[in-house]
Amino acid sequence: MMGNATDHLDEAARRLRAAPAGPIRLGIGGRSIGCVADVDGVRRWLRVVAVPESDVHPLVWTGTATAHALPRSVRRPAMQGGTEWYTGGTRIRAEVIDYIEEKVCSDTEVLRTELDLTAGWWRSLRASLDALAAQPTERVPRTQEQLRRVLVRLFGPSIDPTVGTWVTAHGDLRWSNITRRTPYLLDWEFWGAAPAGADAATLYCTSLLVPTVADQVYDQFGDVLTSRDGRLSQLCVAVQLLRHADHGDLGDPLRKLIDGILPTLTN
């Protein structure tokens, strides 16, 4: 997408009657771009995703649009409009979303600096995640069978990967997807059914380099993190993070976490 990102953004702005009004921000891998835009006199966020037609994942592709139906008790920016089109074997989707004028907790997916988060912030986050968990959904980013295959391949047949309770989760709740003040939850591509505790596990695993924040996560979500599904979720998140080539110094804490959890999930 890098070579023609500007072309896609310009076309998206034309189709959605949006006037770009800020610097362009590239998403991970250059797959998406976005910027602040003026839409009928209101500041919005204009986001464009472009991928080869053969790489389109239907569930991920419709994440932002389908999240629009979630209740407002789940704090998130609302989608205000969207469109999609094809060109040269590439599928493009453009969306106009509420612009949230708050800083995110981290500019990177893994937290590396201290955060001063109030008790009210934690209550609001928990309320959003609890409200989200209670919503019915037919979106299933990863099935039980997919989890089983991965975990058995990595840890052998003695592991029991059975999920006891599936809930609706954000699916990518890293610190770069949460704002510092409200908090709002951003980037809804991967939301859907997940083992209970999956979102808390993602927060916890991506905060291990900042022990004070990791301790806060555990204090706030200990009820789900200590459950069997919560431990299974931590294992799954740790495995996923370790598969990234850029996990860097998070590797040792993640492996230590896995070593502690694994005996509790094996027969």
MOMONOR-V309227 format. One record per helix or strand of 3 or more residues. SS is the DSSP state (2 for helix, 1 for strand). FROM is the first residue (numbers start at 1). TO is the last residue. Records with the same first field share a line. If there is no record, write none. Layout:
SS=FROM-TO ; FROM-TO
This chain:
2=2-16 ; 28-30 ; 53-55 ; 58-61 ; 63-67 ; 119-133 ; 144-155 ; 175-177 ; 198-205 ; 211-225 ; 228-242 ; 250-265
1=32-39 ; 42-52 ; 79-87 ; 90-98 ; 166-169 ; 192-195
